[in-house]
Amino acid sequence: MEMRLLEVYDSVTIKLLQLLRSLTQDQLNEQVFEHHWTAGQIGDHLDKSYNVSSILKGRVAHTHRPPDQKLGEIQELFLNFDIKMESPEAVLPTLKPIDKGKLLNRLEQKIQWVNDHGKTMDLSKTCLDFEIPEYGPFTRLEWIGFNTLHTQRHIHQLEQIIKHIRNDT
């Protein structure tokens, strides 16, 4: 289960980076849909949400439940594209234009950290330093799964933005 999730995380984050790289600096910051984020803001939001390394390397405890128990519920919520979700303030994107090179560099570093350390950490341990109120504490495995599903949700949005940009040109 752990290796499979890490493989999915890797493929999903590769797709994210490919989509962002496919855009020009102007396209990254183009407001395509009114009252929606730009592609760059989606990337910035994900960059902020990828600050999970401190949680993964923080205090942990033995888990007294299946380490992937919460992933089904998270998947059901995040992959339901019919619902609109509100972002926590801490991970809201900036309203300023996003620098493509800097964004990609930050994302690549954070993604690589999870790829490197996810293979050597005990992913069944429960993380104690931060929790999402609706879910309670996550295991390391669930945190990586959460980021994977969260990224998949935003890839869906990026694909819609890119499709719109490509149809306009």
Buried (B, 14 or more C-beta within 10 A) or exposed (E): EBEEBBEBBBEBBEBBBEBBEBBEEEBBBBEBEEEEBBBBBBBBBBBBBBEBBEBBBEEBEEBEEEBBEBBEEBBEBBEEEEEEEEEEEEBBBEEEEBBBEEBBEBBEEBBEBBBEBBEEBEBBBBBEEEEBEEEEBBBBBBBBBBBBBBBBBBBEBBEBBBEEBEEEE
